Amino acid sequence: MSRSRLSLEQGKVYTRHVAVVHDTKRRSGDLLAEGLIERARISSSLARSLRETRESFAPYALWGIWYDATSELQTAIGKGPGNRRLLLQEVALLEQAELSSVAKYARQAAA
């Protein structure tokens, strides 16, 4: 996943596109997703939850802040790539975001 340094304006809605390429020679099989993203102000309750946990992806997911939840979870997985519990958390997060076709591949990685 490539990461770019961009700044989002608070309260503005952006469209985000993601593609999973299985075969670069047969792009018709790509999985595509599109969604909206908005920079939101962090509430005091969320800030408190983030301070009180070691796994910051969980409070973000509970509050429906999917981009940050996914980013934090990917960082945690990167630090412990064989951690099955984190891989299963990724599956759950993808399913909560109604990305079941992508969750299927994450589930295979967690097996």
C-alpha positions in Angstrom: 0.0 0.0 0.0 1.5 3.3 -1.0 1.2 6.2 1.5 1.1 9.8 0.4 1.5 12.8 2.6 -1.7 14.8 2.0 -3.6 17.1 4.2 -7.4 17.0 4.3 -9.6 19.9 5.2 -11.7 19.4 8.2 -15.4 18.9 7.3 -14.8 18.4 3.6 -15.8 15.1 2.0 -13.4 13.3 -0.3 -13.8 10.2 -2.6 -11.3 7.4 -2.0 -10.6 4.6 -4.6 -8.9 1.4 -3.9 -8.0 -1.5 -6.2 -6.7 -5.0 -5.3 -4.8 -6.4 -8.3 -4.5 -10.2 -8.4 -3.0 -10.5 -11.9 -1.4 -7.6 -13.6 -2.0 -9.3 -17.0 -5.7 -9.8 -16.4 -7.0 -6.6 -14.8 -10.6 -7.6 -15.3 -10.3 -9.6 -12.1 -9.3 -6.6 -10.0 -11.3 -5.9 -6.8 -12.4 -2.3 -6.8 -13.8 -0.2 -4.0 -14.8 3.4 -3.6 -15.8 5.3 -0.5 -16.1 8.6 1.1 -13.7 10.0 3.6 -14.0 13.1 5.8 -11.6 14.6 8.3 -13.5 14.7 11.6 -12.6 16.4 14.8 -11.7 13.9 17.5 -14.1 14.0 20.4 -12.9 14.1 24.0 -14.4 10.6 24.5 -12.4 9.2 21.6 -9.2 11.0 22.7 -9.6 9.4 26.2 -10.2 5.9 24.7 -7.0 6.3 22.6 -5.0 7.3 25.6 -6.3 4.3 27.6 -5.5 1.5 25.1 -2.4 0.0 23.5 -4.3 -0.9 20.4 -5.4 2.4 18.9 -7.2 0.8 16.0 -10.0 -0.5 18.3 -11.3 2.9 19.4 -11.2 4.2 15.9 -13.1 1.2 14.6 -15.7 1.5 17.4 -16.3 5.2 16.4 -16.5 4.3 12.7 -13.3 6.1 11.8 -12.3 3.4 9.3 -9.3 5.1 7.6 -7.5 5.6 10.9 -8.6 2.2 12.2 -7.2 0.5 9.1 -4.0 2.5 9.2 -3.3 1.8 12.9 -4.1 -1.9 12.4 -1.8 -2.2 9.4 1.0 -0.6 11.5 0.4 -3.1 14.3 0.4 -6.0 11.7 3.6 -4.7 10.3 5.2 -4.9 13.7 4.0 -8.4 14.3 3.3 -9.9 10.8 2.6 -13.4 12.1 0.1 -12.3 14.8 -3.0 -14.2 14.0 -5.1 -12.2 16.5 -4.3 -9.0 14.6 -5.0 -10.7 11.2 -8.4 -11.8 12.5 -9.0 -8.2 13.7 -8.3 -7.1 10.1 -10.9 -9.6 8.8 -13.5 -8.3 11.4 -12.7 -4.6 10.5 -13.2 -5.3 6.7 -16.4 -7.1 7.4 -17.7 -4.3 9.6 -16.9 -1.9 6.7 -18.9 -4.2 4.4 -15.8 -5.2 2.4 -16.5 -9.0 2.5 -14.8 -9.7 -0.8 -11.6 -8.2 0.5 -12.1 -9.8 3.9 -12.1 -13.2 2.2 -8.4 -12.7 1.2 -7.5 -11.4 4.7 -9.2 -14.5 6.2 -6.9 -16.7 4.0 -3.8 -14.9 5.3 -5.0 -15.4 8.9 -5.5 -19.1 8.4 
